[in-house]
Amino acid sequence: MEIHLIDGTYELFRHYYALPSAHDREGHEVAAVRGVLASVLGMIKGGATHIAVATDHVIESFRNQLWPGYKTGEGIEPDLLAQFPLLEEVLTAAGIVVWPMVEFEADDAIAAAVIAASKEKSVTRVIICTPDKDLAQCVSGTRIVQLNRRTRVTLDESGVMQKFGVSPESIPDYLALVGDAADGYPGLPGWGTKSSAAVLAKFLHLEAIPKDCCEWRVNAANAGSLAATLCREWENALLFRRLATLRTDIRLFDDVDQLRWRGPTPAFDVLAARLDAARSERVGPAQAEKS
């Protein structure tokens, strides 16, 4: 069987900026929720049987206590932020397993689910449905893959290596060096994607990188400066890697059969009617730009 694990936060953002605005009878924006619901139900219609959606019920997580600049809900459109609870309610009513995360992030839930599902012999493939580079660290061989549902590109382990220049196990180290603007940490000065990939492709992890750049023997420009920066910023490098490392010690289910879709609950019809009755509006110039 195949397991589909969906990043509900990414999907909500994606649909919010891609779809025309739509308000229900009470004036609440619901277009993104309606889009995500249709998309997930489309996956089920297409043959997905075991499916779960993880969401950031609260944008902040334990990582905000580790790094003050880590991403928060500040700056997110109120109409978008307000749709998170509705998305969770609608998907649950549709009979889909939903993991609303508070202390941890949606990415952590997906990573934990990957580990749990991969232990089941009946699982032939785990499909991580998000382009988020953090989750590339979970990819393994051709059994655990990452799918960008917008571009329809699937990355297996060789695909991750081709895209980033490092293996999945080195992704947290890679992000520690290059940073992640979406998550709010900068990486180390001077360490770009090419130099980081070149060094980590050989040494895998930060601790294995020799302090003396003469021992690197890789194609990295300004190696001396990079080595000096790594030594000077060592504590930050370790912190950024901790931020990038997804937590897998979250118990979400006991058996993968709990992820099987068995149809909608009785509450679904009312919620579906609310979404169906929502009135769409044309996309304005500002919104069209974001799409």
N, C-alpha and C positions, 0 to 999 in steps of 0.2 A: 504494500500500500504506500501511497505518497502522502506526506504531511505538508500542508501549506500553512506557513506562519507569516502573518501580514502585519506590517508596521502601520497601525491605524492612524498614528499621528502624521506620518508622511502622506498617507492617502488623503487625509482631511485637508492638509495644506495644499496638496496637488489639485484636488477638486475645487477648493475654494477659489484659487486663482485661475482655474481653467473654465469654470462654468459661469453662465449669467446668474446674477443675483435672483433669489426667489424667497418670498416671505409667506409664512403661513397666515391663517386668519387672524392671529394675534399680533402679527407684525414681526415675528421672529425670523431671522435669516436661517434658511434650512437647505440651501442649494447644495452645499458641500456634503452634508449628511445624505441627502438624496442620491448624490453621485456616488459616494462610497458604497452605500447600500446596493445600488444597482450593479456596481462593479463586482462586489463580493458575491451577490446572487448569480451574476453572470459566470463567475468561476465555478460555482456549484453546478449551474446548468451545463457548463462545459466539462464536467466530470470530476471536479474536486469533491472528495468525500470526507476527508479529515482536515479541519480548518480551524484556525484560532486567530484572533486579532488582539494585538497588544496596543494600549494607548497610554499616553502621558496624561493621566487624570489630573495631575498637578505637574506643571512644567518643571519646577524646581525639584531637585533630588539631593541625595547625600553628597553628591559631587560639589554642590554649591558651598558646602562647608569646607571643602578642601581647597578650592580656588575661587576667590571673590569675583573673578571675571567670567565664571562659567555661565552658560546661557540661562536666562530667566524668561518669564512670561512678558516682561516689559517690551513694549513695542509691537506686540502681536495685536492684530486688529480685534477689537472687542466682539465683532460679529463672528469671527473665526473662533476665538477662545470660547465663546458661549455655546458653540456647537459640540464641544467634546462630550458633555454629559448626555446630550440627545443622541449622539452617535452610539455611545455605549448602551443606552437604553434601547434604541432601535435594533441594533445588531443582536443584542441579547434576546429581544422579543422575536427576532427572526430565527432563533434557535442556534445562533453562532456563539461559540465560546469566546468570551471577551475577558481580557486581563487589564483592568484599569490600574495603572501603577502610580503609587504615591511616593514612597521612600526611594524606590528604584525607578529606572526609566523603561520605556517600552523596549528599547534595544536590549536591556538586561533580561527582560522577560523572554524575548525571542531567543537569546543566547542560552538561557537556562532550559527552554523548551527543546532547543536543538540537541542539547546533551541528553536530556531525558528520552526524547524520541529515538535518537540514534542507538540507544541501548536495546531497543526492541528489534528482535530479529525479523519480525513481520514487516518492518518498515524498509522499503526498498530505496526511497529517496525523501530527503527533507528539502523543501523549497522555501528559501527565505525571500519573501516578497518585499523588497525595498532596495534602492540603490545606495543606501547609506554605507559609506566606506567603513565605518566601525564594524559592521557586521561581516565584512570580508574575513575577519579573523576566525569566523565560525565555519568557513567553507572547508570541506575535506574531500579530496578525491573527486569522484563524480557522484557520490551519494548525498553529500550536503552541498547544495548549490545556492547561488544568489540570483534572483530574477528581478530585473527592472521591468515592471509591467508596462511602463510607459513606452520604452524603446523596444521591449520584447527581447532584450539581450540577457542571456543566462551565463553566469560565470561559474565554472568549476574551479578546481585548484589551479590548473594550468592557466585558466583565464585570469585569475587573480594575479598570478605571477606576471602574466603578460601586461596587465593593466597598470600594476603598481611597481613591478620590478622586484618584489619580495614575495615570500611565501606567506600564507595566511597567519602562521604563528608569529611572524614578524610585524604584522600590521600595527599592534599597539606601540611597538618601538618606533616604527616608521612615523606614526602620527605624533608621537612625542617629539620627534625631531622637526617635522615639517609644520606641525600645528594643525588645528582644525578651527577655522573661522566660524563655522556653523555652531560649534559647541563653546567657543569663546576662549580658547587658549592658543597662544601664539607660536609654540614651538621654539626652537633655538635660532638665534640670529645667524644668518648665513647658510643654514642647512636647508637646501632646497630639495625638490623631489628627486632630481637626478643623483645628487651626491648622497642623499640618504639611502636611496635604493642601491646604489653601487656598494656602499659600505655594509649595509644590512644583508644584502644578497650573499655576502661572504661570511659575515660574523653573526647573523641572525638576531642577536640581542645586544642591548646596550653594554651589558657587563663584559661581553666578549670583545668589544672594540678596543684594541691596544691604545694606550695613551700616547705612544710614539707613532706618529703618522707614517714614519718610514717603514713600519711593519704592516701597513695596510695593503700596499701593492694592489690598489684598485684605481680606476680612472675617476678621480674626484678632484675637481679644481680647488685650489687654495686649501689643500689638505692640512697644512700646518695651522692655519687660522681655524679650521673646523675642529681640529683636535683641541686647540686651546679653548675654544668656546665650549666644547663638551665638558672639559675639565672644570671650567669656571661655572658652568650652568648645570652641573651634575645633579644637584638636588631638584632643580626644576624639571630636568629631563625625566627623572624617576617619578616626579609628581604627575607630569603630563601623561606618562605611560599608564599610571594608575587611573587617571581620568579616562583614558582611551580603552582600558581593559574592561570588558563587559563581565558583569557578575553572573555566575552560573549556579549559585547556591540558593536559588529561589524555588520552592516547591510549588508547582502549578497544577500538576495532575498526577495521578497514580498509574494510569494506564492510557495508552494512546487511543483506545476505543472511546474514551471520554471526549475526544475531539471530533468524533463522528457527527456529521450533521444529520439530524433526525426530523427536520421540518420545523416550521415556525410554531411558536406558542400561541395560545388564544389571545394574548395581548397585541399580537402583531397587526391584526386587521385595522384596529383603531389608529395605530401609529402610521401605518402605511397610507391610510386614507388621508391623514393629516398632511403627509408629504405630497401625496398625489394632488391635493387641493391647493398646494402652494402656487402662487402666481410668480412666473418668471419675468425678469426685466432684461432689457438689452444691456450688453456689456458696454460700460463707459470707456473712454479713452485711457484713463489711468489704470483701470482693471485689465484692459486689453494688453497694455504694456507689460504687466506682471505675468500674463499668461505666456 
